[in-house]
Every structure is written in C-alpha cells, then in structure tokens.
C-alpha cells in the first residue's frame, strides 16, 4: 500500500475517534471517566496532527510545507505524549478505585 493512501486513512480515523471521545465526555457524569476520555481524545488529536504534518510534506514537498509539517509534527508529538501519560494515569486510577471490575 502506498503512503499516499495510508496517511489519509489514519487522518480520517483519528479525527473520527477524536470526535467520538469528545462526545463521550458529554454523555458521562463521572469526573474520572471524563478525564480519561479527554486523555484518549488528546492521543487521537496528537495522532491526527502528526500524520497530517507528515502528509503535508509528502504531498507538496515545498519548503513552506516542510515548516508547517514540522510544526504540526512537533505539536502532534507533544499531544500524543501528554495524552498517553494521562491515559495511563487515569486507567490506573480507575483500576485502583474499582478493584472488582
């Protein structure tokens, strides 16, 4: 499969998952679950920004798209790392508070 097909698929899936987790935050009343879903949405946003930045450079291959792509990759990695840490933390908190489940 070509990179020109893989990146748009990842971009669309991560955008849909981001929206899914943001809507899920509105549906739940538990604060811990809301923070967990927010962390998961941050991971999806980071993946979206990361792949979008890479895709921009691969598609256009100009100097300005390189700078924009680098900016998006940096922001995406920051969101991805923070979201991953928060997701792990809130998952462990939920397990600590609900040992029977």
N, C-alpha and C positions, 0 to 999 in steps of 0.2 A: 504494500500500500504506500502511496506517495505521501510525503509530508504535507502537500497542499490539501490533502483530504483529512488527515489526522488532526491537524490543529483546529480547523473549523468545527469538527465534531466535538473535540474537548471543550472548545469555547462555548458551544451551544449547551452541552451537558452541564458544564459548571455554572453557566448563567441560570439555567432552569433549576438546578439544585440550590443555588443562592436564593432565588425567589421562593422555592419550596420551604427552606428553613426560615426565611423571614416571615412567611405566612404562618408557619407552625408556631412561631413565637407569639403571635396574636391569639392563637387558639388555646394556649395553655395558660394556666393561672399560677403554676408553681414557679417561683423565682429561680430555683436551681436549674430546672429544665429550660427556662427561658435563656439563662446564661449559657447553658450547654448548646442550645440551638443557635445562639448568636455566635458562639465559637465555631461551630460547624459551618455556619454561613460565611464566616471570615476565611475559613480554609477554601471554600468554593470561590470566594471573591479573589483570593490570592492566586488560585489556580487559573482563574479567568484572566487576570491581569498578566500573569506570567506567560501564558500561551498566546494571549493577544499581542503582547510585546514582541515575542519571537516571530509570530506570524506576520506582523507588520514588516519586519526587516526582511524575512524570507520572501515576501510577496513583492515589495517595492525595491529593495536593495539600493536605497539612496542614503546620503549622509544624514538628512533630516530624519528619515525613518529609523536610522540607527540610533540617533539620540533619543527619539521618542520611545523606541523599543527598549533601550537601556533603562530609561526612566520607568517604564511600565514593568520591566523585569525586576528592578530593584524594589518598587512598591509591592509587586506581587509576592516576591520572596519574603518581604517583611510581614505582609498579611498572612502568608502561608505559615511561617514560623510561629508567629504570635497565636494564630488560630489553633495550630497543632498543640502548642503548650497549654492553652486554655482548655481545649477539648480533653486532653489527658487529665488535667487537674479536675475539671468538673465531673468527668467519668469516675475518677477515683473518689471524689466526694460523694457521688450518688451511691457508689458501692459501699462506702463507709456508713452512710445513713440508712441504707436498705440492705442489710446483710442477708436477709432471707430470699431476696429476689435474684 
